[in-house]
């Protein structure tokens, strides 16, 4: 566990290795947090929930950092408002790194002698930091995409080919068991193992790719209200949405896309990404199909490869039968968000290698698309 802790912590800094100090404070919209804040917030999580209650004599690094770097834990006290995280020039990047080192040194003392309860909290803290590593990557991309200097900060192959289309997988009707049943870590929203009845369905083995999406655009997909939910159509019109996020036309008229390597020609064989639930649902309707439910996706996931894109489902984010939140502040981790959000399944190219599993339930509001989001469809 100590080795995993140190590797996870060092990876967060590795993501930031090509940043300059000015990059660390960018926050163009409320949904995106500054890189400096991610590095500090994940550190506060270990300090607040593990070190202060469990390491005798631990001295917190700074008495006001809890105010600055608490995210949404209302029961833990006042905090910086979410949209103001990028307004803070201090603490400096170096001071935040010193904060991380201070906490890491204390964790090195605690972990070798930790009891089962502390190790369980440690596992949650590591999973939490991995979530923020994914957010760190996608938040940096959104922030740097606004800069006309065509900035490259991470060597991630975002436009990998989908390859040959593999058709649809058939799943027979029946009663299936849903939820986390394997050994190892899971979040509380994966628990409440239960059974569901599924009708016969066929799900696409391949992700929808950019060529598919170009056909949707060419056929007026963004201009035909018949394909859209009412809220989605309003969103399209109010925001002048004409293509996935980061798509633009190059000087020669061809389509290009901003990646963390800078602007690149659009690879038509790459899975489409950075789309909202509204767009995913509209595309599925245009194609004469539908989005899978999260239960269909979970049961069918062994029939296809996944983890390139978080995949939108047609399921609202709700608790499983028998769901119960943890006691105290950690009960705010998932349950308080079970309203007005849609479930995504899978993982993405920004997800840590050992972070995903078929029962993992991600969730976002239907208009958001700064994450690496995509889709596969089911036959109607």
Residue pairs with C-beta under 8 A, 6 or more apart in sequence:
1 111
1 114
1 119
1 122
1 123
2 108
2 111
2 112
4 126
5 104
5 107
5 111
5 122
5 126
6 104
6 108
8 126
8 129
8 130
8 352
9 100
9 104
9 129
11 133
11 352
12 38
12 39
12 42
12 129
12 132
12 133
12 136
13 39
13 97
13 100
15 133
15 136
15 137
15 140
15 154
16 24
16 35
16 39
16 136
18 152
18 153
18 154
19 35
19 140
19 153
21 92
21 93
23 35
23 140
23 143
23 144
23 153
24 34
24 35
24 36
24 93
25 34
25 35
25 36
25 86
25 88
25 89
26 32
26 34
26 35
26 86
26 140
26 143
26 144
27 33
27 34
27 37
27 83
27 85
27 86
27 87
27 143
28 86
28 142
28 143
28 146
29 142
30 82
30 83
31 368
31 370
32 139
32 142
32 143
32 370
33 41
33 82
33 85
33 86
33 135
33 139
34 85
34 86
34 139
35 136
35 139
35 140
36 93
36 96
37 69
37 85
37 86
37 88
38 132
38 135
38 136
38 139
39 96
39 97
39 100
39 136
40 65
40 68
40 69
40 91
40 96
40 99
40 100
41 69
41 70
41 71
41 132
42 125
42 128
42 129
42 132
43 69
43 96
43 99
43 100
43 103
44 65
44 66
44 69
44 70
45 125
45 128
45 129
46 103
46 107
46 125
47 60
47 61
47 65
47 103
47 106
48 66
48 70
48 76
49 121
49 125
49 329
49 330
50 107
50 110
50 118
50 121
50 122
50 125
51 58
51 103
51 106
51 107
51 110
52 58
52 60
54 110
54 114
54 118
55 106
55 109
55 110
58 106
60 66
61 98
61 99
61 102
61 103
62 91
62 99
65 91
65 99
66 76
66 77
66 79
67 77
67 78
67 79
67 80
68 79
68 80
68 88
68 91
69 79
69 80
70 76
70 77
70 79
70 80
71 79
71 82
72 79
72 82
72 332
72 336
73 79
73 329
73 332
74 332
75 328
75 329
75 332
76 329
80 88
91 99
110 118
111 119
111 122
114 122
123 185
124 185
124 330
124 333
127 185
127 187
127 355
130 351
130 352
130 355
131 355
133 350
133 352
134 348
134 350
134 351
134 352
134 355
134 371
137 154
137 156
137 260
137 350
138 350
138 370
138 371
138 372
139 370
140 153
140 154
140 260
141 246
141 258
141 259
141 260
141 370
142 370
144 151
144 153
144 260
145 246
145 258
150 262
150 263
151 262
152 260
152 261
152 262
153 260
154 260
154 261
155 260
155 261
156 259
156 260
156 261
156 349
156 350
157 349
158 259
158 260
158 261
158 270
158 273
158 349
158 372
159 257
159 259
159 264
159 266
159 267
159 270
160 270
160 271
160 308
160 349
161 267
161 269
161 270
162 206
162 207
162 209
162 269
162 270
162 271
163 206
163 269
165 206
166 205
166 206
166 304
167 204
167 205
168 202
168 203
168 204
168 205
168 379
169 202
169 203
169 204
169 205
169 300
169 303
169 304
170 200
170 201
170 202
171 198
171 200
171 201
171 202
171 203
171 296
171 299
171 300
171 303
172 200
173 197
173 198
173 199
173 200
174 197
174 198
175 195
175 196
175 197
175 198
176 195
176 196
176 197
176 198
176 295
176 299
177 193
177 194
177 195
178 193
178 194
178 195
178 196
178 295
178 298
178 299
178 320
178 359
179 190
179 191
179 192
179 193
179 194
179 320
179 359
180 186
180 190
180 191
180 193
180 357
180 359
181 193
181 359
182 357
184 357
186 357
186 359
186 360
187 333
187 334
187 360
187 361
188 323
188 324
188 325
188 326
188 333
188 334
188 335
189 319
189 320
189 323
189 334
189 335
189 338
189 361
190 320
190 359
190 360
190 361
191 320
191 322
191 323
192 319
192 320
192 321
192 322
192 323
193 320
194 320
194 321
194 322
196 295
198 295
198 296
198 299
201 292
201 296
201 300
201 378
201 379
202 378
202 379
203 292
203 296
203 297
203 300
203 303
203 304
203 376
203 377
203 378
203 379
204 289
204 304
204 376
204 377
204 378
205 303
205 304
205 376
206 304
206 376
207 271
207 272
207 308
207 309
207 311
207 374
207 375
207 376
208 271
208 272
208 283
208 374
208 375
208 376
208 377
209 268
209 269
209 270
209 271
209 272
210 266
210 267
210 268
210 269
210 270
210 271
210 272
211 268
211 269
212 272
212 283
212 287
213 243
213 244
213 272
213 275
213 283
214 255
214 268
216 283
216 286
216 287
217 242
217 243
219 286
221 227
221 282
221 283
221 286
222 236
222 241
222 242
222 243
222 282
224 286
225 233
226 285
227 282
227 283
227 285
227 286
228 236
228 278
228 281
228 282
228 285
229 278
229 281
229 282
231 278
231 366
232 276
232 277
232 278
232 279
232 281
232 282
232 366
235 241
235 276
235 278
235 367
236 278
241 279
243 255
244 272
244 273
244 274
244 275
244 279
244 369
245 274
245 275
245 369
245 370
246 257
246 258
246 259
246 274
247 255
247 256
247 257
247 266
248 255
248 256
248 257
248 258
248 263
249 255
249 256
250 256
250 263
250 265
254 265
254 266
255 265
255 266
256 263
256 264
256 265
256 266
257 263
257 264
257 265
257 266
258 264
271 308
271 309
271 374
272 309
272 374
272 375
273 309
273 348
273 372
273 373
273 374
274 369
274 370
274 371
274 372
274 373
275 283
275 312
275 369
275 373
275 374
275 375
276 366
276 367
276 368
276 369
276 373
277 312
277 342
277 364
277 366
277 367
278 366
278 367
279 369
280 291
280 312
280 373
280 374
280 375
281 291
281 312
281 314
283 375
283 377
284 290
284 291
284 375
284 377
287 377
288 380
289 377
289 378
289 379
289 380
290 314
290 377
290 378
290 379
290 380
291 312
291 313
291 314
291 375
291 377
291 378
292 300
292 313
292 314
292 376
292 377
292 378
293 313
293 314
293 315
294 313
294 315
294 343
294 345
294 361
295 315
296 313
296 378
297 311
297 313
297 345
297 346
298 345
298 358
298 359
301 345
301 346
301 358
302 358
304 376
306 345
306 346
306 347
307 346
307 347
307 348
307 349
307 351
307 356
308 346
308 348
308 349
308 372
308 374
309 346
309 348
309 349
309 372
309 373
309 374
309 375
310 344
310 345
310 346
310 347
310 348
310 362
310 371
310 372
310 373
310 374
311 344
311 345
311 346
311 373
311 374
311 375
311 376
312 342
312 344
312 373
312 374
312 375
313 342
313 343
313 344
313 345
314 342
315 342
315 343
316 341
316 342
316 343
317 337
317 338
317 339
317 341
317 342
317 343
317 361
317 363
318 338
319 335
319 338
323 335
325 331
325 332
325 334
325 335
326 333
337 363
340 365
341 363
341 364
341 365
341 366
342 363
342 364
342 365
342 366
343 361
343 362
343 363
344 361
344 362
344 363
344 364
344 371
344 373
345 358
345 360
345 361
345 362
346 356
346 360
347 355
347 356
347 360
348 371
348 372
348 373
349 372
350 371
350 372
364 371
364 373
